[in-house]
Amino acid sequence: MPADPDPTVYPLDHLALRGGHTAPALVLKDRTLSYEALNARVGLLAGWLKSCVPETGARIATWLPKTELTCLMPLAAVRAGLVHVPINPLLKRAQVAHILADSGASLLIANKGRLDTLEPADAACAILEETAVWQMAEAQNSTLPPSASSPDSLAAILYTSGSTGRPKGVMLSQANLWLGAVSVAHYLQIMPKDRVLAVLPLAFDYGQNQLLSTWYAGGCVVPLDYLTPRDVVKAVARHAITTIAAVPPLWLQLTEMDWPEETAAQLKRLTNSGGALTASLVRALRGKFPQADLYPMYGLTEAFRSTYLDPALVDEHPTSIGKAIPFAEILVVNDGGHAAAPDEEGELIHTGPLVAQGYWQDAERTAERFKPAPSFALLGGMAVWSGDRVRRDQQGLLHFVGRRDAMIKTSGNRVSPQEVEEAAIATGLVAEAVALGLPDAQLGAAIHLVVRASGDAAEAQEALIPALTRALPNFMVPRQVHWREVMPTSPNGKLDRVALAAELSAGKATS
C-alpha cells in the first residue's frame, strides 16, 4: 500500500488536469480524449452551460447512456457553478418526472429517444437534445478555465430509493466526490497505465467514481453500455482493460462466460459493491481470474463508500466487507448506544469527510439518517446511521448481518417497495399491493408482488405484468405476482408485510 493519501481538496473539475497532457483519459466510440483534450472539452461544455444557465447552484439533469456529455458533465457542471443531477438511463418517465420536479432542475439534457417518451407535464424545465447541446457549445466556442470553487459547495444530487417513499436526492459536495476519488484510487492502487472499463450506470455513486478515481490517478476510462456479458469480454480484449467494477449479478454472468486465456490475464483488479459476494461466487472469480486482485466493498450513497476487504484476505474471509476505507471511520454501535464488543451485532455508523450533506429539501428524512457521531467516535461531526446490522470479528474485519429496513436490493439496484406498489395500483388493475424481496441466487433478491385485483381477476392477471413493464425500469418489474382475494392485515389495520414475507419464504403462496 502506498503512503497515506493526500487529504487536500481541490475543485472537482481539476480532475481533468491530473494526467499527462497527451496521456489517454477517455475512450469514446469514435475517438480517444487525452487529458489535454478532456480539460478543453470540459471547459467548452462549461462555457456553454454558464451562458445557458447563469444562476449559480442551479440544477442540470442528464438522462443519457455513457456518452461524452454524460462523462464530462460531473466536471463541467461544477466548473460552471452548477449542480449535476444524473438520471439513471434505465428509469422511465414517471421516475424521471419525479426527479426533475423534486430537484427543481433548470435544464434536462437527453437523447431524442428518451425525450419522445415524456409527456408535456413531466418536465417544467427547459429540455434539450444532446446533439444540439454540442452544436451550440461548439458554435459559441466560449470556454471556462479551471475553477476556484469552494470544496464545500454542492456538486451533485444523486437520487436513490430507500425502504419507503419515492427516490430521495443525496447531496454531495465537491469535497465528498474529490476525497472519494482519492480514497478509491489509493486503496485500489490505480496507476496512470491502468484502463478501467466503466460498465456501471454513471448515475450511481459507485458508477460515477469509476470516472473520478481513474482520472485522479491519471488513468484511462473506457465507458461501456453493454447488452450482454459477451460485450464485456470483447471490450476487455479490445481495450486492454485492467480493471472492472461490477455488482454480483454481473460477476455471476461473467464467471459463466468462456474467456480467452490471454483476455482474462489482462485483468489486474476486480471490485464489487452493490450487494454481498457469496463464497461460491468468490471461488468462481478466483478460479476464472486467478491473477487479479479481488476487492469486496460495502457502501452507502449517503457516505459514498465505507469499507473494503484487502485482496490478500479474500480467500480466507470471502464474505467479509473488510475495514474502513481511507478518510472513513466505521463504528459498530450496539442497541444500548455503546461501541459493540467483538462479534457483537450492532448498527454500522459512518463518520468522516465522505459523509454527504443530507437529502435534498427533505429535513425530516435527513434528521432520521444523518445524526451526530457517537461520543466515542474519533472523527466526530455528523455521521450516517446506516440501519444496516453488522458485526466486527476478533481480527477487526466487518461482516454484514442484515438490513433493518425493507429496501429490496436487486441486481445491484436499491428498490423502494412502495414505488413498485404505487405503480401496480396506478394501473387500475389492483386495489392493494405489497412488494417484497426474496433471496435469489442470480439477483441477490427477486421482487415478488402480492396483490388483490380491483375488478375482473382473470383480466388483471393477464394485463398487470405488461402494464408494469411499460411503467417501470426492467429491474423493478416483479419476478412473480401472487394473487389474493383477501389481503392479510396486522393488528393496527395495515397490510401485514411480515406475514406475507414469511408465507412466501416458506413457499406457501399461491400464484
C-alpha positions, 0 to 999 in steps of 0.5 A, spaced: 500 500 500 502 506 498 503 512 503 497 515 506 493 519 501 493 526 500 487 529 504 487 536 500 481 538 496 481 541 490 475 543 485 472 537 482 473 539 475 481 539 476 480 532 475 481 533 468 488 536 469 491 530 473 494 526 467 499 527 462 497 532 457 497 527 451 496 521 456 489 517 454 483 519 459 477 517 455 475 512 450 469 514 446 466 510 440 469 514 435 475 517 438 480 517 444 480 524 449 487 525 452 487 529 458 489 535 454 483 534 450 478 532 456 480 539 460 478 543 453 472 539 452 470 540 459 471 547 459 467 548 452 461 544 455 462 549 461 462 555 457 456 553 454 452 551 460 454 558 464 451 562 458 445 557 458 444 557 465 447 563 469 444 562 476 449 559 480 447 552 484 442 551 479 440 544 477 442 540 470 439 533 469 442 528 464 438 522 462 443 519 457 447 512 456 455 513 457 456 518 452 461 524 452 456 529 455 454 524 460 462 523 462 464 530 462 458 533 465 460 531 473 466 536 471 463 541 467 457 542 471 461 544 477 466 548 473 460 552 471 457 553 478 452 548 477 449 542 480 449 535 476 443 531 477 444 524 473 438 520 471 439 513 471 438 511 463 434 505 465 428 509 469 422 511 465 418 517 465 414 517 471 421 516 475 424 521 471 418 526 472 419 525 479 426 527 479 426 533 475 420 536 479 423 534 486 430 537 484 427 543 481 432 542 475 433 548 470 435 544 464 434 536 462 439 534 457 437 527 453 437 523 447 431 524 442 429 517 444 428 518 451 425 525 450 419 522 445 417 518 451 415 524 456 409 527 456 408 535 456 407 535 464 413 531 466 418 536 465 417 544 467 424 545 465 427 547 459 429 540 455 434 539 450 437 534 445 444 532 446 446 533 439 444 540 439 447 541 446 454 540 442 452 544 436 451 550 440 457 549 445 461 548 439 458 554 435 459 559 441 466 556 442 466 560 449 470 556 454 471 556 462 478 555 465 479 551 471 475 553 477 476 556 484 470 553 487 469 552 494 470 544 496 464 545 500 459 547 495 454 542 492 456 538 486 451 533 485 444 530 487 444 523 486 437 520 487 436 513 490 430 509 493 430 507 500 425 502 504 419 507 503 417 513 499 419 515 492 427 516 490 430 521 495 436 526 492 443 525 496 447 531 496 454 531 495 459 536 495 465 537 491 469 535 497 465 528 498 466 526 490 474 529 490 476 525 497 472 519 494 476 519 488 482 519 492 480 514 497 478 509 491 484 510 487 489 509 493 486 503 496 485 500 489 492 502 487 490 505 480 496 507 476 496 512 470 497 505 465 491 502 468 484 502 463 478 501 467 472 499 463 466 503 466 460 498 465 456 501 471 450 506 470 454 513 471 448 515 475 450 511 481 455 513 486 459 507 485 458 508 477 460 515 477 467 514 481 469 509 476 470 516 472 473 520 478 478 515 481 481 513 474 482 520 472 485 522 479 490 517 478 491 519 471 488 513 468 484 511 462 476 510 462 473 506 457 465 507 458 461 501 456 453 500 455 453 493 454 447 488 452 450 482 454 456 479 458 459 477 451 460 485 450 464 485 456 469 480 454 470 483 447 471 490 450 476 487 455 480 484 449 479 490 445 481 495 450 486 492 454 482 493 460 485 492 467 480 493 471 472 492 472 467 494 477 461 490 477 455 488 482 454 480 483 449 479 478 454 481 473 460 477 476 455 471 476 454 472 468 461 473 467 464 467 471 459 463 466 462 466 460 468 462 456 474 467 456 480 467 452 486 465 456 490 471 454 483 476 455 482 474 462 490 475 464 489 482 462 485 483 468 489 486 474 483 488 479 476 486 480 471 490 485 464 489 487 459 493 491 452 493 490 450 487 494 454 481 498 459 476 494 457 469 496 463 464 497 461 460 491 461 466 487 468 468 490 471 461 488 468 462 481 472 469 480 478 466 483 478 460 479 476 464 472 481 470 474 486 467 478 491 473 477 487 479 479 486 482 485 479 481 488 476 487 492 469 486 496 466 493 498 460 495 502 457 502 501 452 507 502 450 513 497 449 517 503 457 516 505 459 514 498 463 508 500 465 505 507 469 499 507 473 494 503 476 487 504 484 487 502 485 482 496 490 478 500 484 476 505 479 474 500 480 467 500 480 466 507 474 471 509 470 471 502 464 474 505 467 479 509 466 487 507 473 488 510 475 495 514 474 502 513 476 505 507 481 511 507 478 518 510 472 513 513 471 511 520 466 505 521 463 504 528 459 498 530 454 501 535 450 496 539 442 497 541 444 500 548 448 506 544 455 503 546 461 501 541 459 493 540 464 488 543 467 483 538 462 479 534 457 483 537 451 485 532 450 492 532 448 498 527 454 500 522 455 508 523 459 512 518 463 518 520 468 522 516 469 527 510 465 522 505 459 523 509 454 527 504 450 533 506 443 530 507 437 529 502 435 534 498 429 539 501 427 533 505 429 535 513 425 530 516 428 524 512 435 527 513 434 528 521 432 520 521 439 518 517 444 523 518 445 524 526 451 526 530 457 521 531 457 517 537 461 520 543 466 515 542 467 516 535 474 519 533 472 523 527 466 526 530 461 531 526 455 528 523 455 521 521 450 516 517 446 511 521 446 506 516 440 501 519 444 496 516 446 490 522 453 488 522 458 485 526 466 486 527 470 479 528 476 478 533 481 480 527 477 487 526 474 485 519 466 487 518 461 482 516 454 484 514 448 481 518 442 484 515 438 490 513 433 493 518 429 496 513 425 493 507 429 496 501 429 490 496 436 490 493 436 487 486 441 486 481 445 491 484 439 496 484 436 499 491 428 498 490 423 502 494 417 497 495 412 502 495 414 505 488 413 498 485 406 498 489 404 505 487 405 503 480 401 496 480 395 500 483 396 506 478 394 501 473 387 500 475 388 493 475 389 492 483 386 495 489 392 493 494 399 491 493 405 489 497 412 488 494 417 484 497 424 481 496 426 474 496 433 471 496 435 469 489 441 466 487 442 470 480 439 477 483 441 477 490 433 478 491 427 477 486 421 482 487 415 478 488 408 482 488 402 480 492 396 483 490 388 483 490 385 485 483 380 491 483 375 488 478 375 482 473 381 477 476 382 473 470 383 480 466 388 483 471 392 477 471 393 477 464 394 485 463 398 487 470 405 484 468 405 488 461 402 494 464 408 494 469 413 493 464 411 499 460 411 503 467 417 501 470 425 500 469 426 492 467 429 491 474 423 493 478 418 489 474 416 483 479 419 476 478 412 473 480 405 476 482 401 472 487 394 473 487 389 474 493 382 475 494 383 477 501 389 481 503 392 479 510 392 485 515 396 486 522 393 488 528 393 496 527 389 495 520 395 495 515 397 490 510 401 485 514 408 485 510 411 480 515 406 475 514 406 475 507 414 475 507 414 469 511 408 465 507 412 466 501 419 464 504 416 458 506 413 457 499 406 457 501 403 462 496 399 461 491 400 464 484 
